[in-house]
Amino acid sequence: MSRDYEPVRGQWYENAEEEESFRVLSVDEDSELVEIEYLDGDIEEIDLETWHEMDLERIDEPEGWSDSDDEDESEGEDDWEDDEDEDDDDLDDDDDEDEDDRERDEY
């Protein structure tokens, strides 16, 4: 049975014909394009006409999907902040050494 769902950003769907699950990333009504992301991370744009021809079923978010994304993003941000702090310390140390070298060269 085919259901004609409108694409909703963030909603997960299963294409019954292809047996593939995906979520809607964005809907551009001006250009009539829907950007979707499959479970394997592939991203595709389809037009609304193609969307309405698909045999779609709304599904719940796959288990572990948001947990892995949220953790990766937050870990990446924390790592970046730690790296930034370490780099700042290194830069400060290098600047101090350069100033010491210049003072020695002047004498």
TAGI-V125108 format. One record per pair of residues at least 4 apart in sequence whose C-alpha atoms are under 6 Angstrom apart, sorted by the first residue. I is the first residue (numbers start at 0). GAP is how many residues later the second one is. Records with the same first field share a line. If there is no record, write none. Layout:
BEGIN
I=GAP  GAP
END
This chain:
BEGIN
1=53
8=15  16  17
9=13  14  15
10=12  13
11=10  11  47  49
12=8  9  44  45  46
13=6  7  42  43
14=4  5  40  41
15=39
21=15  16  17
22=13  14
23=12
24=10  11
25=8  9
26=7
27=4  5
31=15  16
32=13  14  15
33=11  12
34=9  10
35=7  8
36=4  5  6
37=4
65=4
70=4
71=4
82=4
END
